[in-house]
C-alpha cells in the first residue's frame, strides 16, 4: 500500500483515516476494514480534523464531493482489489493447476510400484507357503502368512529413521535413497518369487522392508516440490490415491500370473509353442515367480525413470550437477526431439533499453548454491507438537492398517449356523453377543476389495480437495477422525442383516451388500480425509527444514511399527472373540483405539515447518533487516 494510505491513524496531508484493522494479516497481506471510508480523495491540504472510524462526520461527507485530481487509487478500488485477491486465494486449486506435474508423475510411478508388489502377494501367498511344506495344516500356514506380513513392516520400522537421516545428508540426498528403495524392493520381489523355503522367503521379505524408506522420502520431496499450501491438499493426495490404484490392480495381477503352467497349460505347459515338449521349466519349478518377475520389470522401469528425470530436492544438492538428469535431458533433446519446460527465465519488463526500471535478463547473475547450514540436532526435534502429532499418527496407522486384516478375516469366516453353532451352545443375542462372518469365497472378497478402492479413488478425486479447501487441513482432519469409530462399531452387525441364502452358504443379497457399501464408505471417507491431513500436519510440524527427511523417516518408522503390532494383536483378539461367541470383539477394540486417536488428534496443531531458529539464521535475519533499512533511507 502506498505511504499515502497509512495503516494506522491519519496523516497531516490526507484528512481521512484507515482503521487499525488494516494491519498485515496472518497470511502477509494488507486487509482493508469494512469500516473504512468510501469515496474519492485528493491530496488537497484540507484541515487536520480527526475523523471517526465509522465515517459519519460532516467533513468526510464533504470530502466525498471533491473530484479526483490525481492517479491515486480510491479506497473503493482498494477494497475491490482486496476482495478479488481474497476470492482468488480461496478458490480451490484444480488438478490442472498443480505445478511440476512431471516431477509429481515420476513420484507417482515410484509409489505405484510398492502396492503393486505388496498386494499381489496376498492373492497367492497362502498357496506358495503351502507349497514349501504340503504337510502343514491350514492354521500353521496362516500363522506363517502373518509372520511374512509382519517381516516387511518390522524391518521397515528398524531402518526408516536411518533412511530419513540419509535423505537429509548432504552427500546422499533424497533421490539416491529413493532409488535404493526401488532397487531393494526389486531384489526382494525376485528373491521371494524364486524362494524354495519359508526361511528364504522370510529373508527376502525382511530385506525388502529394511531397504525401503521410500514413503517418507516421497512425502519430503512433495513438500519441497509443492511449497504453496493451496496446492498441498491435491499434491499430498497423489500418494494415497496411487496406493488405492495399486490395491485394485495388484491382487488381480498376482491372481492372473501365479502358477501359469497350472492356469494356462495350453500356453506354458508341455507340448505347446512356448512350453515345448516339457513345458516352461522355471515356471514349473517356481510357480509363483512370474508375478514377481512382472513386479521387478515395473520396478526397473520406475528406477530408470527416476534416475533420468527426477530432480534432487535437497536444498544443498539441488544446485549440484545431476548426472542422471543430464542424461535424461540429452535423450529428451536428441532422441525425442523435445525441450525441457520445467525451468523458466524472467522476461524483460520493458521494450525500451533505456528504461531504468526494466529487468535486464542478460546481465542478472544466477543465484549460486546456498551456504552450508548447521543442521538441527536430532535431540531438538522433539517439540511438544512433534510428539503429539507423531503419537496421533501412530495411533491412526495402527487402526487403519489393522482394519483391512480384520475385515478380510470377517468376510471369510463361516456364518453362524443355528443347527451347528460355534462355539457349541452359542446364540445370537443383541446388542453385543453374536457371532459368525459372511463366508465369502475369494472372488467375492476381491469384489469387496474393488468396492473399497473404487470409493477411495472417487472420494480422493472429487470430494477431498473441495471440502479440505473449504474447511482447511487441520479442521477437516479432526472432523473426519470421528468417522473411524462409527465404521468399526457398525462393521460386525453386517452378519445380522437378512441374506437371500441360508447358512452355511455365503451371505448375499441387497441388504448385505448395502451394509458392506455403507461401512466401507464411512471408513474410506474417514481415511481419505484423515491420512493426507495427517501427512501435511506431520510435514508442517517439522521444527526446522534441515530435519524434514528425518522427521518423515521417524513417522514412517512409527507407522511401520504400529502396522506390525496391530494386525498381530487384533488377529489374536478376533480369534478369541470367535471362541467367546462375540465376532465384533476385534472391531470394537479398533473402535476404542480410534476413539483414543480422536482425542489425541484434538491436541494436534498445524505448525509452520520452521519453529526453531538457529543462531546463524538470526544473524542473517538481522543483516537482511539492516540492509533493508539502509535501502529505505536511500
N, C-alpha and C positions, 0 to 999 in steps of 0.2 A: 504494500500500500504506500502511496506517495506520502512524503512527510507533511503535505498539506492536509492530509486526512489522518490526524494523530489517533493513536489507540486509546488514549485516555484524556479526559478533560477537554480543554479548549486551547486555542492559540490567540494571540493578540490580533493576528491578521485575518483570521477567519472566524466569524462570530457564530459558530454552531458547535455542538459537542457530539461526540460519539461515545457511548457509554463504555464503562469498564468491561462490559461483556465482550468487547471486541478484541480481547487478548487472544494470543495464539492458542488454538485449541489443542487437544491431546494428540491430534494427528499432524500438527505442524502447520495448519492453515489458519488464516485470519477469518474469524466469523463475525458477521455483522448482526448486531442485536436487532430484534424486531421492533424495539422501541426507538430506533434512530429516526431522524427527520427525513421526510420525503420532500423533494423539490430540487430546484436548480440553484446553484450558488456561483457567485463571482468572488474575486479576491478584493472587492472594494473595501477600503478601510472604514467599516461602519463601527459604531460604538461598541465597547467591550462588555456589553451586558451579558451576565451569566444566565444561561437558559436552563429551564427544567428539562429533565430527561424524557418527559412524555410529549414534548414538542407543543405545549399548549400556550406558550407565551405569545403576546401580540407581535413581538419583534420577529419571531420565526414566521408568523403569518405574512409579515411584510417582506421578509426575505424570499418567500416563495414567488412573489410577484416580480422579482428582479430578473431580467433576461440574462441568458448565458452569454458571457463575453469572452470566455476562454475555452480551451480544449480540455479542461479538467473533467474527469468523469463525475457524473452525478451520483448521489447516494442510491437513487433508484437503480442506476445501471450497475453499481457495485453489488447491491442486494441481488439483482437478477443474475449477475455473473456468478456470485457465490452459490446461489440456488442451483444453477446449472452444474457447477462443479460438484456440489453435494449429490445431485442426481446421478452424475456420471460415476462418482465413487461408489454409489450404492447399486449400480447396475450389475447384474450377475454376469460374470465372465463366462463366455461360452467356450466350448471345446476348441472352436476355430481361433479363439483369441489367445490360446496358450502360446507363449514364446518358446523357442528352442525345441520345436516338435521333433526334429531329427534326433537330438540327444535323448529326449524322452522315449522315442521309439526304440532306440538301442537298449535303454534300460528295461523297457517292456519286454523285448525279446529275451534279455537275460533273465528276467523274473519268471517268464513263462516256462523256461527250461526246468526249473526246480519242481513246481507242482506236476508238470507232465511226468517227470521221472518218479516222484514220490507216490503219486496217486495211482499210477499204472501198476505199481507193485501190489496194491491192495486187491486187485482183481484175481491174482494168481498166487499170492504169497502162501496161502494155506496149502495149495496143491504142490508148490515147489518144496516147502518144508516137509510135506508128506512123502515126497519122492526121495528125500535124503534117507529116510528110515521108515519104510512102509509098516513096520511093526508097531509104531507109536499109535496111541489112542488119539481120538479127536481132542480130548481135553488137554493132552500133552502138547499136541501141535498148536492148540490155541494159546497155551502158555508161552510156547516158543515164539509165536507171532507177536504176542505182547512184548516180549523181550526184544524182538527185532525192531519193533516200532520205537521202543524207548532208547535203543542203542544210538540212533541218529541224534535225537534231541539231547540225550545225556552228554554225548561227545561235543555237541554244539554248545551246550551250557559251559563246558570246561574251557573252550577256546574262543568264544565270541568276543570276550573283552580283549584278549590278546590281538585278535584281528582288528578290533576297533582302534587299539593303540597303534598298530602297524599302519592303518589307514591315515592316522594323524601324523605319522612320522614323515619328516621332510625328505627322507631318502627312499621312501617306498610309495606312499600316496594311495589314493582311492582306487584308481584304475588297476594298479598291479594286484591289489588284494582281491578285487572283483574277478580278475582273470584267473587267479589262483583258485578261487572258489569254484569257478566254472570247470576248470580242468580237474580239480579234485572230485567234483560231482560226476564227471565223465568217467574217471578211473573207477570210482565207486560203483557206478552202474554196470560197467563192463565186468568188474570183478564179481559182483553179485550175480549177474546173469550166468556166468560160467563157473559158479561155485558148485562143489560136489558134496559139501558137508555143511552142517549147521554152524560150526565154529568158523569156517571160512566165510560164510555169508555174513555172520556177525562182525567179523573183522572189517569187511569192505563197507558195511553199513556204518560202522563206527568211524572209519576213515573218511567217509563222505561227510559226516557231521563235523568231524574235527577240522576239516579243511574248508568248511563253508561258513563264512560270516557275512554272506552277501546281502541279506535283508537289511541289516544295519547300515552297511556301506551304501546301498542304493538309496535309502532314506536320507542319508547325509548328502549324497550327490544331488538328489532332487531339491533339497533345501538350499543348496548352493547354486543350482541352475535357475530355480524359480525363487527369486527373492521377494517379489511383491506378494503381500498377504492376500490380495484379492484373487490371485491365481492358485493359492495353496490348496483350496478345497478341491479343485479339479486335479492338480498335479499329484497330490498325495493319494488321490483315488485311483491312480493308474495301477499301483502295485496290487491292492486287493481285488480290483476288477480283473487284472490279468490272472491272479490266483484263481478266481472263480471260473475263468475260461479253462484253465488247466485242470481244475477239478472235474469239469464236464468231459473234456477230451481224454484225459489221462486214463481213467478206468476203461473207456471204450477201446483206446489204443492197446492197452495191456490185454484186454479180453480177446481182441481180434488177432493179435500176433503171438500169444502164448501157445505153446505146443503146436506149431504149424504143421508138422507131419500128421498129427492126430486129427487136426481140424480140416486140413486140406490135403488129404492123401493123393488126390488126383493131380496135385501141383508139385508137392515136395516129396511124396512117397516113392516107393520102388516102382521101376518101370514107367517113369514119367520123363517128360522132356527135361525138366530141371533136376529131378532126383536121380536120373539114370537108372541103373539096374538095382541098386541097393537103397536108393533114397539119399537125401542130403545128410551126410554123415554127422556133421556138427549139430544139426538141428535134432537128430535122433539122440545124440549123446547129451546135449544141453537143450532140452525142450523149452526152457524159459529164457534163453539167451536173446532171441530175436527182438522182443520189445526193448530190451536194454541196449541192443545194438542201435535200434532206431533212436532211442534217447541220446545215445552217445553221438550219433550223427547230428542231431539237432543242437547238442551242446557244443560240438565242434564249430558249427555254423555261427552260433552265438558268440563263442570266444573269438572267432575271426572277425566278426562284425565289430565287437568291442575294441579289438586291437587296432583295426583300421579306422574306425570312425569316432569312437568315444573320446571326448576331451577330458583331460585331468582337471578336476575342480578344486584341488587343494590350493589354498592361497599362495603358498610358497613354491608350488611346482607348475602352476598353470602358465607361467611365462617362460619356462624352460622348453627346449626342443622335445617334441613328442615324436619319436621315430615311427611308431605305428600310424599316427595321424598323418605324418608327412607322406608315407607310402600310400595311404588311403586317398589323400588329395592328388597325388601323382596319378593314381589309377583313375580317379574321377575326371581329371583333365585330359589324359592321354588315351585312355581306353574307352570311357563312356562319353567323352566329349562334353562334359558338363563342368560348370564352375561352382565353387563353394559359396553359398549365400548365407552362411552362418555368421559372418563378420560384416561390420558396417563401418563406413567412414563418414566424417562430418561433411556437409555440403556448405559451400560458401554462402554467406547471408546477403551478399550484395554483388551486383554485376559491375559496380564501379570500383576499379582497383585502388582509387584514391580515398575511398571511404574509410575513415579511421575506425569505424565500428564493425567493419567486415571481418569475418573469420578467415584467416589465412590457413587453408588446409595443407598447404605445401610446406610451410616453414614451421608448423606446430610440431614440437618434438613429441616423440612417442613416450608414453609413460613406461618407465622402467619397472623392473621387478620390485616388489615391496621389500623393505628392510626386514631382516630376520627378527622375529619377535620371541620373547620368552614365553614358554608355554605355562599355562596354569597347572600347578601341581595337582596330581590326582586326589591328594588329600583334601583339596579345597573344592572339589566337585560337589561334595555332599551338602549342598544348601538345603534348607528346610523344604523348599518347593520341589527340589530334585528328589528328595527322599519320599515325599508324599506322592509325587507323580509316578515314580517307579513302583511304589507299593500298589497304587491303583492299577498300573499297567500289568503287574504280575498277577493280581487277583483276576483281572478280566481275561488275561491269557489262559489262566487255569480253567475257568468255567467254559469259555468259548471253545478252547481246544479239546475239552473233555466231552462236550455235548455231542459231537459227531460220533465218538466211540460208543457212548451210551445209547445214542439214537439208533445206530445200526444194530446193536445188541437187541434193543427193544423191537425193532422191525422183524428180526429173525427168530425171536423167542416164540416157542409154541403157544397157541392160545389156551386160555383157561377152558377146560372141558369138565362140566359138572359130573359127567359119567365116570371120568377117571381124573380126579383133581390132583394137582401137585402144588404144594405138598399134600399128603393124604389128609383128608378131612377139611381142607381149605374151602372157604366160601367167600364170595364177593360181598363185602359189607361196606357201604359208603359211610363216611367220606374218604377214608384212607386205606382200609384193609381190603384190597382187591389185588388180583394177580393176573398174569398172562400177557403175552405180547401179541403181535399181529401175524406171526408165522408166514412172512412173505419170503418167496424164493429170490435168488439173486437178481433175476430180471426185474422184479417189482422194486427191489431195493435200488437198482440202478435208475429206475424211473423216479423214485423219491429223491434220489441224489440230483437228477436233472432238474426237478422242480426247485430244489434248493439253489442250484446255480442260476437258473433262469430268473427267479425272483431277485436274486442278488444282483445280477447284471442290470435288470430293468431299474431297480432302485438306485443303483450307483450312477446310471447314465442320466436318468430323468428327474429323480426326486432329490437326491442328496445335494447337488450343487445349489439348487434354488433355495431349499429350506435352510441349508447351512449358511448361505449368504444372508438370508433374512434374519436368522436367529444368532448367527455368529458361531464360531468353532466351539468356544467354551460352553455356551448355553445349550447348543444342540447336543453336545457330548453328554452333559449332565441330564438333560431331559430324556434322552433315549436310553440311558443306562437303566431307567426304571422299567423298560420293556423286558429285559432279560428274566427277572424273577417271574413275570407273568407267563412267559413262554415255558419255562421249566416247570412251573406249577401245573399248567394245563396238559402238558405232553402225555403223562401216563393215562389220563382219562380217555384218550382215543380208543383204548382197548374196550371201553364200556359202550361205545357207540354202536348202534344197530348195524349188523352186517347182513349182506344178502346170502352169505354162505355160513353154514353151521360149523362149529369146531369139530374136528381138529383142522379143517381146511383153512386156508389163508383168509384173513379178513378182507372184505371187498365191499363195494357199494358206494353210492354217492356220499353218504354220511361219513364213512371212514376217510375217503379221500378229501372231503371238505375239511374234516378235522385236521388231517395232515397238512393241508394247504394253510389253514389258519395258524397253526402252531409255527410252521416254518416261516410264514410271512412275518409274524411278530418277531421271531428270533433273528431273521435276516435283516429286518428293518432296524432292529437294535444294533446288530453287528455292523451294518453299513454305515451308520452314523457314528457309532462309538469308536470303532477301530481307526479310521482315518483321523478323527478328532483327537484320539489318544496319541497317535503318531505325531501330529502337529504340536500337541501340548508337551510331549517329551522333547521334541526338537526345540521348542521355544523356552523350555525350562533350563536349557544349557546355560551355565553361568558365564562361559567365555567361548568364543569361536574356535580357539585352539584345541578344545577338547570335545568338539562336536562329534567326531567319529568315535571317540572313546565312549561318550555317553550313549550313542546308539548301540555300540557293542555291548555295553552293560545292560541296556534294555533288552537286547536280543538274548543275552545270556540268561537273564531273569525269566524271559518268556519261555525259553527252551527248558529251563529247569522246572517251571510250573507245568509245562506240557508233558514233561516226563512223569511228574508226580501225580497229576490229576487223573489221567486215564487208568493208571495202576490202582490208585485209591478208590476211584468210583467204579472201576470194573469189579473189584472185590465187594464193594458195597452193593452193587447191582445183584451179584450172585447171592449175597447174604439176604437181600430183600426177597428174592425168589424163594429161598428156603423158609422165610418167615411168612410168605404169602402176601408181601407188600411190594409190588412191582415198581411202585413210584419212589422207593426209598432213595435211590441214587439221584433221580430227578429233583427230589425235594432237598437233597443235600446240595445239589448245584444251585437250587433256589436260595438256600441260606448263604452260600458263598457269594452269589450275585448281589444279595442284599448288603453284605459286608462291603462288596465292591462299590455299591451305590453310595454308601456312607463315606467311604474313602474318597470317591470321586468328588463329593461335595466340598472337600478341602483343597482340591487341586485348583491352582490359579494359572492363568496364561502369563508366561514370562516374556522377557524381551529378547532372550538369546545372548545377552551381554550384560549381566547384572554385576559382575565383578570387574572393576577397572584396575589394571596393573599400574605400577608406578610410572613406567615409561610412557604409557598411554596418557596418564595425567599430565606429564611433561609436554607431550605432543599437543594435547588439547590447549595447554597454557600458551604454547608457542603460536598455535593457529589463532587463538583469540587475540594475542598481542599483535600479530601480523595483520589481522582484520581491522583492528582498531587504528593502526598506523595508516592503512589504506584509506579508511574512512576519513581520517584527519586530512590526508592529502586531497 
